[in-house]
């Protein structure tokens, strides 16, 4: 069975350097890849004021980091140039379908996993999805609590969006 590791993006700095969160996700994806070397890798993240204001796609920064750490270039699928979690899923879906991949390991941060898992399971309905989260224990408590609060609000939005999408698909 063709399988892939889908690595969700996170902010980078204006000089293109990856944030602590992005590095923790990459390092976790490296651990997963080392155990599953036959899997392809799909990196997500395009451009946006809230996470990447450079002229290079965030997913490309993730890819470069992973290659520097020893992942062969041929292990990568095309990048999903997404701006937010729902778009991570919809753009990944097209890439995975084109590559005939129907099993993924979804890699993101522990604080983001509930929402990411919900979105991916509702968008990639023809895929089996494993989840594998990077720890965020190194983040300061106040930063982590802000991220958790953001996730709670964003989850409500994702649930509304997915419900609306499903009702539009009904005849």
N, C-alpha and C positions, 0 to 999 in steps of 0.2 A: 504494500500500500504506500502510495506517495504521501509524505507528511511534510509539514513545515512548522517552524517556530515563527510566530508572529510577535515581533518586538515593537511594543507601542512606544511612541516618542514622548518626550518631556522637554522642558525648555533647554535652550542653549543660550549662551551669552552673546552679546553683540559682536564679539570677536570670533564666534563660532565654537568656542570651547563649551563642552557639555556641562550641564548642571550636575550637582551631586546626585539628584534623583535619576537623571538620564544615565549617569555612569553606573549607578547601582543596578538599573534595569539591564544595561549592556553586560555587566559582569555576571548577572544571574543568567542571562541568555547564553553567555559563554559556557557556563557550567552545564546548562541543559544541552547545548550543542555538543560539548565534549562527550556526553553520554549517548547522544543520538546523532552521530556524524553523518548518517545517511539523510537526515532531514535538511530541507532547504531553509533559508532564512528570508523573512520578509520584514523589512523595516518600514515604519510609518512616520509621517511627519513632513509637512511641506513648509508653508510660510504663514506667519501671523504675528500681529503685534504682541500677543500674550505669550509667545513661546519662541519665535524665530524671526528677527528683523534683518537677517543677512540676505545675501543674494544666492546662497547655496541652500538647498532643501535640508531640513533637519534630518530626514532619513539618510541623507548622504553623509552627514556627520556621524550618525550611528554606524553606518556601513564602514566608514574609514576607521573608526575606533575598533570595530570588530576585526577588520583585516590586519590592523597593527598588532592585535592580540593573537593572530595566527589563523583566523578563519579564511579558507581559500575563497578567492573572488567568485569562483564558479558555484559556490554554495548559495549565492544570493539570487532571489527572484527580483523582479523590478520593484522599485520603491513605490509605496502608496503615499502620494503627496497630499495627505489629509491635513485638516485644520482642527479637528476635534474627534472625540471618541466614536460618535455615530459614523462619521466619515471614514475613520480608521476601518470600521467594519465593512461599509459598503464598497470602498475602494479595494480593500483586501479581498473581498468576495470575488470581484472581477478577475483579479490577478490569480487567485487560487483556482478558480474555475478554468481559466485559460491554461494553467499548468496541470490540470486534472488532479488537484490535491483536495482530499476530502477528510483529512485529519490534521488538526493543528494543536500545537501547544501555545497557549496565549501567555505572553510574558509582559507583566506590568508591575507596578508597585502594589504592596499589600493594601494600602489605603484606597487604591483605585480599582482593585480587582472585582469587587462586588458589582460596580457599575459596568466595567468593561465586560465582564462575564455575561451580565444580563443583556447588554447590547449585542455582543457577538452571537450569543445563543439564539437571539431573536432575529438576527439578520442572516447568519450563516446556518440556516435550518437544514441544509444538506451536508453539514460537516460534523464530524465528531470533534469535540473540543475538550482538551485537558487544560487546566489552569495551573500556572506556576508563578508565584509572586516573589518579587524582590523585597527584602526587608527594608523598612524605613526607620529602623531604630536609631540610626545615626543623626536623624534630623532633630533640631531643637523642638522641645515640647510645644512651644507656641506656634511654630511653623506647621507642625504635624496637626495640631488642633484646627488651624485655619484650613488645611487641606481636607480634613475629615468633614468640616462644615461645608466646604465647597462641594464635596462629593454628595452629601445628603441633598443639597439643593439641585445639583445637576442630575441626580438619579430621578427626581420627580419630573424634570424636563424630559429625560430620556424615555420614561414610562409613557408620558403624554405623546411624544413623537412616535413611538413604536405602536401605540394604540391607534393613533391617527393613520399611520401607514397601513396597518392591518385592516382598518375599516375601509380605506380607499381601495384595497385589493379585492374586497368582497363585491360580487356582482349585484 
